[in-house]
Each structure stands twice: as structure tokens, then as C-alpha cells.
Amino acid sequence: MRNVSMSTALTVEERLTILEKELAELKQGQSTVQAKHGWLAKITETFKGDPDFGEILRLGREIRMADALGENTNHESAKCESTK
């Protein structure tokens, strides 16, 4: 962003032009951030309502919790019932 001192004699139009440019830069930066983090939302929307995806999320959460507590080193407890 441009650093313009308030003591600088600028017309209202010039100040407005600067603000509009800075706003456009901010909007562009925000859309870039959203695009970087939007991949997860796209994936979860793809599988929305799928019971298998819900099970995958549950098992992943179980593994992460066990790992955090140091209880699960081989992930055997989180295997899906159909693979046992």
C-alpha cells in the first residue's frame, strides 16, 4: 500500500483514487488467500452426504487423537470394519 501523509495536500478525488486502488489490492489479496484454502471445502462438498466419507473422517480423527495422546503407534485401532 502507498504511504501518503495526511499533511500532503491532496484533493478529495486524488485521495479517493488512492483508496480505490488500495481496496482493489486488498480484495485481490483476500481472493488469493481464499483460493489457497478453498481446496478443502471443494473436497468436502464433493463427498457431502456420503456415509463412507463420514467414516473416513471419523477414523482420521480417531487416529489423530490417539497419536496426540501417544496411544496409537500402528493405527490398528482405526482400521475399517470391512478390512478386518
KEKE-3310 file (N, C-alpha, C; in steps of 0.2 Angstrom, whole numbers, plus 5000, padded with zeros to 4 digits):
npx = (5004:5002:5010:5004:5005:4994:4996:5000:4995:4982:4969:4951:4947:4959:4963:4953:4955:4967:4963:4953:4962:4970:4960:4956:4968:4968:4956:4960:4971:4964:4956:4965:4970:4958:4957:4968:4965:4953:4952:4950:4936:4931:4933:4927:4914:4912:4910:4899:4887:4890:4891:4902:4913:4911:4914:4927:4932:4929:4937:4950:4950:4950:4963:4971:4969:4972:4986:4990:4989:4998:4995:4993:5002:5003:4991:4981:4969:4961:4957:4946:4930:4927:4939:4945)
npy = (4994:5011:5024:5038:5054:5062:5076:5080:5089:5084:5082:5078:5069:5064:5057:5048:5041:5034:5027:5018:5011:5004:4997:4988:4981:4975:4967:4958:4952:4945:4936:4928:4922:4915:4906:4898:4891:4886:4873:4862:4864:4862:4848:4842:4846:4839:4826:4827:4821:4807:4792:4784:4793:4801:4791:4789:4802:4801:4790:4795:4806:4799:4792:4803:4809:4798:4797:4810:4808:4798:4785:4777:4769:4761:4762:4752:4752:4760:4754:4750:4742:4733:4729:4721)
npz = (5000:4997:5005:5011:5018:5028:5029:5017:5003:4996:4984:4986:4976:4972:4984:4985:4973:4977:4988:4982:4973:4983:4990:4980:4979:4991:4990:4980:4986:4996:4989:4984:4996:5000:4989:4991:5002:4999:4994:5003:5006:4994:4992:5003:5000:4988:4993:5001:5012:5009:5016:5018:5017:5028:5038:5035:5039:5053:5056:5053:5062:5074:5074:5074:5086:5095:5091:5096:5110:5112:5111:5100:5090:5079:5072:5071:5078:5072:5060:5047:5048:5038:5033:5042)
capx = (5000:5005:5011:5003:5004:4988:4998:5001:4989:4978:4962:4947:4947:4966:4963:4948:4958:4972:4959:4951:4967:4971:4954:4957:4974:4966:4952:4964:4974:4959:4953:4971:4970:4953:4959:4973:4961:4946:4953:4947:4929:4929:4934:4921:4907:4911:4908:4894:4881:4892:4892:4909:4917:4910:4918:4934:4933:4929:4943:4956:4950:4952:4970:4975:4968:4977:4993:4991:4989:5003:4992:4992:5008:5002:4985:4977:4963:4956:4955:4938:4927:4927:4946:4947)
capy = (5000:5018:5028:5046:5058:5067:5083:5081:5092:5080:5083:5073:5065:5060:5053:5043:5036:5030:5022:5013:5006:5000:4992:4983:4977:4971:4962:4953:4948:4941:4931:4923:4918:4910:4901:4893:4887:4883:4866:4858:4865:4858:4841:4840:4847:4833:4820:4828:4816:4801:4789:4782:4799:4802:4786:4791:4807:4798:4786:4800:4810:4794:4791:4809:4809:4793:4799:4815:4805:4793:4779:4773:4769:4757:4763:4746:4753:4764:4750:4750:4735:4729:4727:4716)
capz = (5000:4997:5011:5009:5024:5028:5028:5010:5000:4990:4983:4988:4970:4972:4990:4983:4969:4981:4992:4977:4972:4989:4991:4974:4981:4997:4988:4976:4991:5000:4985:4984:5002:4999:4984:4994:5007:4997:4991:5007:5005:4987:4993:5007:4996:4983:4997:5006:5012:5008:5023:5018:5018:5035:5041:5034:5043:5059:5058:5053:5069:5079:5073:5076:5094:5098:5090:5101:5116:5112:5112:5094:5086:5072:5069:5071:5081:5067:5054:5045:5050:5032:5031:5047)
cpx = (5004:5005:5010:5002:4998:4990:4999:4994:4986:4971:4958:4947:4954:4966:4958:4951:4963:4968:4956:4956:4969:4966:4955:4962:4972:4961:4955:4968:4970:4957:4959:4971:4964:4954:4963:4970:4955:4947:4949:4939:4927:4929:4928:4914:4906:4908:4902:4888:4884:4894:4899:4914:4917:4914:4925:4936:4934:4935:4950:4956:4952:4960:4974:4974:4972:4984:4995:4992:4995:5001:4992:4998:5008:4996:4980:4970:4958:4955:4948:4936:4928:4934:4948:4946)
cpy = (5006:5021:5035:5049:5062:5074:5085:5084:5088:5082:5077:5067:5061:5055:5047:5038:5032:5025:5017:5008:5002:4995:4987:4978:4972:4965:4956:4949:4943:4935:4926:4919:4913:4905:4896:4889:4884:4876:4861:4858:4861:4851:4839:4841:4841:4827:4821:4823:4808:4797:4786:4787:4801:4797:4787:4797:4805:4794:4791:4804:4805:4793:4797:4810:4804:4795:4805:4813:4800:4786:4774:4774:4765:4758:4757:4747:4756:4760:4750:4743:4731:4726:4722:4709)
cpz = (5000:5003:5010:5016:5023:5028:5021:5007:4994:4990:4985:4982:4970:4978:4988:4978:4972:4985:4987:4975:4977:4991:4986:4976:4987:4995:4984:4981:4995:4996:4984:4990:5002:4994:4987:4998:5005:4994:4996:5007:4999:4988:4997:5004:4991:4987:5001:5006:5011:5014:5024:5020:5026:5040:5041:5038:5051:5061:5058:5060:5075:5079:5076:5084:5097:5097:5095:5108:5117:5113:5106:5090:5079:5069:5068:5073:5077:5061:5053:5046:5044:5030:5036:5045)
residu = (MET:ARG:ASN:VAL:SER:MET:SER:THR:ALA:LEU:THR:VAL:GLU:GLU:ARG:LEU:THR:ILE:LEU:GLU:LYS:GLU:LEU:ALA:GLU:LEU:LYS:GLN:GLY:GLN:SER:THR:VAL:GLN:ALA:LYS:HIS:GLY:TRP:LEU:ALA:LYS:ILE:THR:GLU:THR:PHE:LYS:GLY:ASP:PRO:ASP:PHE:GLY:GLU:ILE:LEU:ARG:LEU:GLY:ARG:GLU:ILE:ARG:MET:ALA:ASP:ALA:LEU:GLY:GLU:ASN:THR:ASN:HIS:GLU:SER:ALA:LYS:CYS:GLU:SER:THR:LYS)
# end
